[in-house]
């Protein structure tokens, strides 16, 4: 149990589908993050939320839409994805900007 | 711009042998440096970090890393590798503490019995 839970663990979707990834942290942290891990590429920071406010958006295409309704939950809404969006999507949380990141186990996304 | 290079994509060592994983970074100021480990099907776990002070830092699972400013390196070491250390290892640099980490591409470690 990492304290950061991601669901689903695996997701297969077509390019016209709409789906959402969910992340929940039980650590009382105030910051949450989405990272993308593609094969043969370094982890890429996508979004950062601090106290439910988005503080970082690393030029991510609009087909990825994050939502942070409270400090314990983070969603990534997906629509009209491309096959190159297939990757492992990792959620992380931290107490604040100067505290360690705690990662979830990720959602393996395949876009067909 | 910040960047992190891990020159070795794959490394294979025998159980009980020593290990050194290389990491070079590019950053204008004093960096915050991290090593993470990822086992198959898992997220990333922090092994150790360097913010300031002693350039030799100790981490979990018997790992240590040494910050060498002159070489822009932060290599990870372990004196005796265990089979359970087989995993992928990521070096990262951060400009603002733990936030906004820039990761290297990773080094996959295999351990032979």
Interface residues (C-beta under 8 A of the other chain):
Chain A: X2 X4 X31 X40 X41 X42 X43 X45 X48 X56 X90 X92 X94 X97 X98 X99 X100 X101 X103 X104 X105 X106
Chain B: X4 X41 X42 X43 X44 X45 X46 X49 X90 X96 X97 X98 X99 X100 X101 X102 X103 X104 X105 X106
